[in-house]
Amino acid sequence: MADTGGATRLHAPPLRVWRANEAPLRPDGEFVLYWMIANRRLSLNFALDQATGLARELDKPLVILEALRAGYPWASDRLHRFALDGMAVHKTATDALPVTYYPYVEPEHGSGSGLLGTLAARACAVVTDDFPAFFLPGMVRKVGPRLPVRLDVVDANGLLPMRAASKAFTAAYHFRRFLQKTLPDHLMARPAADPLADVPRRRVDLGDVLEEWPAADPDLLAGGADALGRIAIDHEVAPVDARGGSEAGRARLEAWVREDLGRYGEARNDPDAGATSGLSPYLHWGQLSVHEIFDAVASAEGWNPGRLSDRTDGKRSGWWGMSDDAESFLDELVTWRELAFNTAAHVPGFDRYQTLPEWAQGTLADHAADPRPHLYPAHAFEAADTHDPLWNAAQRQLVTEGVIHGYLRMLWGKKILEWSASPEEALATMIHLNNRYAIDGRDPNSYGGIFWTLGRYDRGWPERAVYGKVRSMTSKSTRRKVNVDGYLRRFGPGGELELDL
């Protein structure tokens, strides 16, 4: 379903674009600059459509600055290597294209200061990515007014533009109803499959800029231990086996659709089944577009938009006109993921405890003094040093692989809540562990999962100690629902099967 025309798209859809300053467009500038910070891909990217559209309109060459800071929170060998994998792919791809690709990796915090302003001073316009979480929104708001040229900020996060909603939704059911009413009007507005095909075929000499801020060399883009060791980041969190980049993400997508889509609904909650897509890291780093994932599923289903239901009842299945497995996956990919982006975009301080629903804060406060049979400090959680082998296994998977199986990730969060001195402390622990170790962390979707464990998007349940009316989970109940024997053998030191009650 992707738009393969390339040259027919002039700009991104207006609802996806906002201006971060009042500076003018300068037709006499040397080039159009795409400051790639979140949508780290060269296709199916509305932000790149906006940049290439401006380049064609002004008949100016395109410069793509893909920068990687050293001083962002939780910066580590693991996160850097995953990003560098994608940058290496971009370098190879653009070597044969009429664009100037500039990969810059800060050796230490602050080394890149002044780079964007220097490039912007020569540019006709700057285009960047609209990502509503982590340090990126604050960085864009801070930088925008300082630039001497127009800064367009473009939302390429989901099937639905974030600004299509004027409020934050508090439950998946209500957001799903909104999607069913609204998404058909946006579903066919496609990002270009090959946006670089028709840009003006001229490269830009960045000589003086490169002298002060050298582009990443091949050794650094390869992400080896020696190269990473020269960057001032956390070297204790090692890279994972999974490689980053659009090519790796696309290979994973194709294999999953071919082998596992047809059993997703039944097997996705089983840690030993291997039915989950494994695509969240590539979505987080912007190396895969949600449009590309949707297209792959739709193609496998032989789907066309005429199969959409007219219903707007908020039910989880039956609206797309696809198989139960595909609809189950799309509910995760579209409803739950884009609900989390909706929250991040519309709730100031969405990652703070005070933004939980009032009922959740109230019931957790009512039970703040409840006895807790097990209490662990943050370092014990990080070391997977609790009494519960299944929880320890989930934490070991996070530390070693950078992900936790989706079903066990819920249990992981619920038990941190139960075993912490306060829900506020539990939230801080979850955010730290997730953002330090998860290659899909620091993302609205992962914050959505963390806050779900504390009651966001949920309703009140029968009251229990510590949890109050917030939904609880136990390892024993998890063991009854799914088979974790193989999981414990893989991630438990002795394959223990004695589980917490």
Secondary structure, 3 states (H helix, E strand, C coil): CCECCCCCCCCCCHHHEEECCCCCCCCCCCEEEEEECCCCCCCCCHHHHHHHHHHHHHCCCEEEEEEECCCCCCCEHHHHHHHHHHHHHHHHHHCCCCCEEEEEECCCCCCCCCHHHHHHCCEEEEEEECCCCCCHHHHHHHHHHHCCCCEEEECCCCCCCHHHCCCCCCCHHHHHHHHHHHHHHCCCCCCECCCCCCCCCCCCCCHHHHHHCCCCCHHHHCCCHHHHHCCCCECCCCCCCCCCCHHHHHHHHHHHHHHCHHHHHHHCCCCCCCCCCCCHHHHHCCCCCHHHHHHHHHHHCCCCHHHCCCCCCCCCCCCCCCCHHHHHHHHHHHHHHHHHHHHHHHCCCCCCHHHCCHHHHHHHHHCCCCCCCCCCCHHHHHCCCCCCHHHHHHHHHHHHHCCCCHHHHHHHHHHHHHCCCCHHHHHHHHHHHHHHHCCCCCCHHHHHHHHHCCCCCCCCCCCECCCECCCCCCHHHHHHHCCCHHHHHHHCCCCCCCCCC
